[in-house]
Amino acid sequence: MVVAGVIAEYNPFHAGHALHIRETRRLLGDCAVAAVMSGNFVQRGDCAVLDKWTRARAALEGGADLVLELPTVWAASSAESFARGAAELLAAAGAATHLSFGSECGDVEALQQVAACLDSEAYQAGLRRFLDEGMPFAACRQAAARAILGRDLAGLLSQPNNNLGVEYIRALNALNSQIRPVTVLRAGAPHDGGNHPEYPSASYLREKIFEGELSADNPASLKFGERGALAVLRAMDEGDFAALPDCGEGLSNRIFRAVRQGRTLEEVYDLAKTKRYAHARIRRAVLWGALGLRACDRPAHPPCLRVLGANGRGREVLREMKGRAALPILTKPAHGKGIPLLELEARCTDFYQLCRETPGPCGLEWTASPVML
């Protein structure tokens, strides 16, 4: 069976995501599609606008066959960690033959060249040189790649979906995986790009949900849980901030000081921000602090495969996985009890419930069953 893996947030699932699934099937034939999807928190350092079970159902109704969860410790991380965690889950499932992702360039061979460059010794040496000059990481990355690849190929890293695609390829290479990358040309509004008559961006749709122009069942945002988040952050000491991921180079001290002064989360982000630190990096660190997570909470490897939803063909993929998967497959919520990472995930879900427009109850992690269509 040909099984295309997809790594996604679906925040929320929209027409562009459905197009990506259709185009994947056009490229690979009538394949099964298995999505590794972020749980209740996402890479931009915020809550997913809709909970993971609602988004899993939308993905299944939009063309996916199976949805596996990407836990928060990878979902709310840098592009490199996000890609590595998701790719490792997909590889461990043992069923995927391909990894399909959208990109602005639509050229998988070009992205493979960039991935190979970023894993080279020449790139690492160049990157260190630029970092020592105090430049922001993204600018250092681009400059070091440009010195090796030239302007055109290095320029691919300036576009977010290309950048994630490169990280997916790097992750597959690091795992020595036989999963083959394929890419679909992104259509419609660019990432965070606003409206489009056919394919508006996810950020535009989230904006319309919070403005009340699009209906959504009890949406979530960190702003709804802002005071609770600030209360946790203000109780943290400097050592707690230093224990957050990606908080070296003085960032932990800046966030600690910002938390002492900021009266809102936006004020905290703005007070901590400099040219050296990307805004998303600060938001993710603040989210980890609010969730009570530390860098040491992210294990070296995922401990299990948690199913969020499946349809009939997805259940066929699950049956195939049972004989091939390198990790336990969890299809019942209670099976996660006693697994440290899922105990942490339950705590994150309880916090997420306080970040909904109307706060929800505790304990959903142990009672909400996968969506089966």
PyMOL commands that set and color helices and strands:
alter all, ss='L'
color gray80, all
select helices_A, chain A and resi 15-28+52-61+72-75+79-93+108-118+121-132+137-149+151-158+160-174+202-210+222-234+238-242+251-261+265-272+279-291+295-297+312-322+333-336+340-354+364-366
alter helices_A, ss='H'
color red, helices_A
select strands_A, chain A and resi 3-8+32-38+41-42+46-47+66-70+98-103+180-185+305-310+329-330+371-372
alter strands_A, ss='S'
color yellow, strands_A
deselect
rebuild
show_as cartoon
